[in-house]
Amino acid sequence: MRLTFDIGNSAIKGAAFEGDLLRHAFSLPHDPGGMEARLDEAISRLGNAGHSIDRAGIASVVPDSAACLIRLLQDRGYATVQIHAAMRLPFRLDSTSPETLGVDRLAAAAAAWFEYGKSSQDGDPRHVIVVDAGSAVTCEVVHSNGVYAGGTIGPGPELALNALHRGTAQLPDAAPEWPRILVGRSTTEAMQSGIMYGFVDGVRGILRRIRETLQGEAFAVATGGWSYLLAEQAPEIDRADEYLVLKGVRLLMALN
């Protein structure tokens, strides 16, 4: 059984795969205080549940947390693979700086291409667009000819609200919640409305613009903490897949 990890800025996600079948998944808040103990407990639960782990893969955008996790896994005798752009990929990279490409972006694009682009329902490959909406909001584009073309990066709702609070003298610290009304009656409601509707409509606009550059069908899949909100509010999203990065880690482990 393969164990995969997606270490993001706000959460650490993990999954156990038997072949290509996901058997168990978990998510932990990415809080440095007690993080090592929580990870150790999560890995132990997998072993206690009878899952025999022979290899582990990690996609991480936080180097210190990745080093901590690798140490835990190696102490248990698990062979460990870190995802990187120089490994064998299911597509060709058309990137001017592959060494700076976020490995979570790479894993999500690999899984989306393999599952929704290369193997479309009618049998012909199609373009695929990945929207990973968490602390940051990224879009990845893989062309139907199997070329990763690049993407876009912007702030997620929480980062945007934090920037408003920290960059101004009087705006409060507001929670990233979907607003009850469009026109906010309080400052907090106005901030939530501006950021959350701006986030959804920003993603919708980017997807429309990307599709205008492509010839042929493009399938859009959303992942990350805000993926289900996007799937609900943005008809341009064709599918929400919360485990896309973890699936991509498993796929890249299998290819390498």
C-alpha positions as CSV (number, residue, x, y, z in Angstrom):
1,M,0.0,0.0,0.0
2,R,1.2,3.5,-0.9
3,L,1.0,6.5,1.5
4,T,0.7,10.0,0.0
5,F,1.0,13.4,1.5
6,D,0.1,16.9,0.4
7,I,1.7,19.5,2.7
8,G,0.1,22.9,2.0
9,N,0.4,26.2,3.9
10,S,-2.9,25.7,5.9
11,A,-3.3,21.9,6.0
12,I,-1.5,18.6,5.7
13,K,-3.5,15.9,3.8
14,G,-2.7,12.3,3.6
15,A,-4.1,9.2,1.9
16,A,-3.4,5.4,1.7
17,F,-3.8,3.8,-1.7
18,E,-4.1,0.2,-2.6
19,G,-3.2,0.2,-6.2
20,D,-5.1,3.2,-7.6
21,L,-7.9,2.7,-5.0
22,L,-8.0,5.3,-2.2
23,R,-8.6,3.4,1.1
24,H,-8.2,6.0,3.7
25,A,-7.7,9.8,3.9
26,F,-7.1,12.4,6.6
27,S,-6.5,16.1,6.9
28,L,-4.6,17.9,9.7
29,P,-4.3,21.7,10.3
30,H,-0.9,22.9,9.5
31,D,0.0,24.3,12.8
32,P,3.7,24.0,13.8
33,G,2.8,23.5,17.5
34,G,2.4,19.7,18.0
35,M,2.5,19.0,14.2
36,E,5.1,16.2,14.5
37,A,3.0,14.4,17.2
38,R,-0.2,14.7,15.1
39,L,1.5,13.4,12.0
40,D,3.0,10.5,14.0
41,E,-0.4,9.6,15.4
42,A,-2.0,9.7,11.9
43,I,0.6,7.4,10.5
44,S,0.3,5.1,13.5
45,R,-3.5,4.9,13.0
46,L,-3.0,3.6,9.5
47,G,-0.7,0.9,10.7
48,N,-3.1,-0.1,13.5
49,A,-5.9,-0.3,11.0
50,G,-4.0,-3.1,9.2
51,H,-2.7,-1.0,6.3
52,S,0.7,-2.4,5.2
53,I,2.6,0.6,3.9
54,D,5.6,-0.1,1.7
55,R,6.3,3.3,0.2
56,A,5.4,7.0,0.8
57,G,5.3,10.0,-1.4
58,I,5.3,13.7,-0.5
59,A,4.3,16.9,-2.4
60,S,5.2,19.8,-0.1
61,V,5.4,23.6,-0.5
62,V,6.7,23.9,3.1
63,P,10.3,22.5,3.2
64,D,10.6,22.4,7.0
65,S,7.4,20.4,7.4
66,A,8.5,18.1,4.6
67,A,11.8,17.4,6.4
68,C,9.9,16.6,9.6
69,L,7.6,14.2,7.8
70,I,10.5,12.5,6.0
71,R,12.2,11.9,9.3
72,L,9.1,10.3,10.8
73,L,8.6,8.0,7.7
74,Q,12.2,7.0,7.5
75,D,12.2,6.1,11.2
76,R,9.4,3.7,10.4
77,G,11.4,2.2,7.6
78,Y,9.3,3.5,4.7
79,A,11.0,4.3,1.4
80,T,10.1,7.9,0.7
81,V,9.8,9.8,-2.6
82,Q,9.5,13.6,-2.9
83,I,7.7,14.9,-5.9
84,H,9.8,17.2,-8.2
85,A,9.7,18.6,-11.7
86,A,12.7,16.5,-12.9
87,M,11.1,13.2,-12.3
88,R,9.2,11.2,-15.0
89,L,5.9,12.9,-15.8
90,P,2.8,11.9,-17.7
91,F,3.1,15.0,-19.9
92,R,5.8,17.3,-21.3
93,L,6.6,20.5,-19.4
94,D,6.5,23.8,-21.4
95,S,7.9,25.9,-18.6
96,T,10.7,28.5,-18.5
97,S,11.4,27.7,-14.9
98,P,10.4,24.1,-14.0
99,E,12.6,24.2,-10.9
100,T,10.3,26.8,-9.3
101,L,7.1,25.0,-10.2
102,G,5.1,24.1,-7.1
103,V,5.0,20.4,-6.6
104,D,1.4,20.5,-5.5
105,R,0.5,22.2,-8.9
106,L,2.5,19.5,-10.7
107,A,0.8,16.6,-8.9
108,A,-2.7,18.1,-9.4
109,A,-2.0,18.6,-13.1
110,A,-0.7,15.1,-13.5
111,A,-3.8,13.5,-11.9
112,A,-6.2,15.7,-13.8
113,W,-4.6,15.0,-17.1
114,F,-4.5,11.3,-16.5
115,E,-8.1,11.0,-15.2
116,Y,-10.0,13.8,-17.0
117,G,-7.9,14.8,-20.0
118,K,-6.0,11.9,-21.5
119,S,-8.9,9.5,-20.8
120,S,-12.0,11.4,-21.7
121,Q,-15.4,9.8,-22.0
122,D,-15.4,9.8,-25.8
123,G,-11.9,8.4,-26.0
124,D,-10.2,11.5,-27.5
125,P,-7.9,13.5,-25.3
126,R,-9.1,16.9,-24.3
127,H,-7.6,20.0,-22.6
128,V,-7.8,20.0,-18.9
129,I,-7.8,22.9,-16.5
130,V,-7.1,22.5,-12.7
131,V,-8.2,25.1,-10.2
132,D,-6.6,24.5,-6.8
133,A,-8.3,26.8,-4.4
134,G,-6.7,27.0,-0.9
135,S,-4.4,29.6,0.6
136,A,-3.5,30.5,-3.0
137,V,-5.7,30.0,-6.0
138,T,-3.8,28.4,-8.9
139,C,-4.9,27.3,-12.4
140,E,-3.0,24.8,-14.4
141,V,-3.5,24.0,-18.1
142,V,-2.6,20.8,-19.8
143,H,-3.2,20.7,-23.5
144,S,-4.9,17.8,-25.3
145,N,-1.6,16.9,-26.9
146,G,-0.1,16.2,-23.5
147,V,1.8,19.4,-22.9
148,Y,1.7,21.2,-19.5
149,A,1.4,24.9,-20.6
150,G,1.6,26.6,-17.2
151,G,-1.0,28.5,-15.3
152,T,-2.0,31.4,-13.0
153,I,-1.5,32.1,-9.3
154,G,-3.5,34.4,-7.1
155,P,-4.5,34.8,-3.5
156,G,-7.2,32.8,-1.9
157,P,-10.1,34.3,0.1
158,E,-8.3,34.1,3.5
159,L,-5.1,35.7,2.2
160,A,-7.1,38.5,0.6
161,L,-9.1,39.2,3.8
162,N,-5.9,39.2,5.8
163,A,-4.3,41.6,3.4
164,L,-7.3,44.0,3.7
165,H,-7.0,43.8,7.5
166,R,-3.2,44.2,7.8
167,G,-2.9,46.7,5.0
168,T,-5.4,49.2,6.4
169,A,-5.9,51.1,9.6
170,Q,-9.5,50.3,10.4
171,L,-10.8,47.3,8.5
172,P,-11.4,44.4,10.9
173,D,-10.2,40.8,10.8
174,A,-13.0,39.1,9.0
175,A,-13.6,35.3,8.6
176,P,-13.7,34.0,5.0
177,E,-17.4,33.0,5.0
178,W,-19.9,33.0,2.1
179,P,-22.0,36.2,2.6
180,R,-25.7,36.0,3.4
181,I,-26.4,39.0,1.2
182,L,-24.5,40.6,-1.6
183,V,-24.6,44.2,-0.4
184,G,-23.2,44.1,3.2
185,R,-24.9,46.1,5.9
186,S,-21.8,46.1,8.1
187,T,-18.1,46.5,7.3
188,T,-17.4,42.8,8.0
189,E,-20.3,41.8,5.7
190,A,-19.1,44.1,3.0
191,M,-15.5,42.7,3.2
192,Q,-16.9,39.1,3.0
193,S,-19.1,39.9,0.1
194,G,-16.3,41.7,-1.9
195,I,-13.7,39.0,-1.3
196,M,-15.9,35.9,-1.7
197,Y,-17.9,37.1,-4.7
198,G,-14.7,38.5,-6.1
199,F,-13.0,35.1,-5.6
200,V,-15.7,33.1,-7.3
201,D,-16.2,35.5,-10.2
202,G,-12.4,35.9,-10.6
203,V,-12.1,32.1,-11.1
204,R,-15.0,32.1,-13.5
205,G,-13.4,34.9,-15.5
206,I,-10.0,33.3,-15.6
207,L,-11.6,30.0,-16.8
208,R,-13.5,31.8,-19.6
209,R,-10.3,33.6,-20.7
210,I,-8.3,30.3,-20.7
211,R,-11.0,28.5,-22.7
212,E,-10.9,31.3,-25.2
213,T,-7.2,30.5,-25.9
214,L,-7.9,26.8,-26.4
215,Q,-9.1,25.0,-29.5
216,G,-11.5,22.2,-28.6
217,E,-13.1,21.0,-25.4
218,A,-11.6,21.9,-22.0
219,F,-12.6,20.0,-18.8
220,A,-12.2,22.1,-15.6
221,V,-11.7,20.3,-12.2
222,A,-11.4,22.1,-8.9
223,T,-9.6,20.9,-5.8
224,G,-8.5,22.4,-2.5
225,G,-10.4,23.7,0.5
226,W,-12.7,25.9,-1.6
227,S,-13.3,23.5,-4.4
228,Y,-16.9,22.6,-3.4
229,L,-17.9,26.2,-3.1
230,L,-16.5,26.8,-6.6
231,A,-18.4,23.7,-7.9
232,E,-21.6,25.1,-6.4
233,Q,-21.2,28.7,-7.5
234,A,-19.2,28.5,-10.7
235,P,-20.9,26.6,-13.6
236,E,-17.5,26.7,-15.5
237,I,-16.3,24.0,-13.0
238,D,-17.1,20.5,-14.3
239,R,-16.0,18.5,-11.3
240,A,-14.7,18.9,-7.7
241,D,-12.1,16.4,-6.6
242,E,-10.7,17.0,-3.1
243,Y,-8.1,14.3,-3.4
244,L,-6.6,15.4,-6.7
245,V,-3.1,16.3,-5.4
246,L,-2.9,13.0,-3.4
247,K,-4.0,11.1,-6.5
248,G,-1.3,12.9,-8.4
249,V,1.4,12.0,-5.8
250,R,0.4,8.3,-6.1
251,L,0.5,8.5,-9.9
252,L,3.9,10.1,-10.0
253,M,5.2,7.5,-7.5
254,A,4.0,4.7,-9.8
255,L,5.7,6.3,-12.9
256,N,8.9,6.6,-11.0
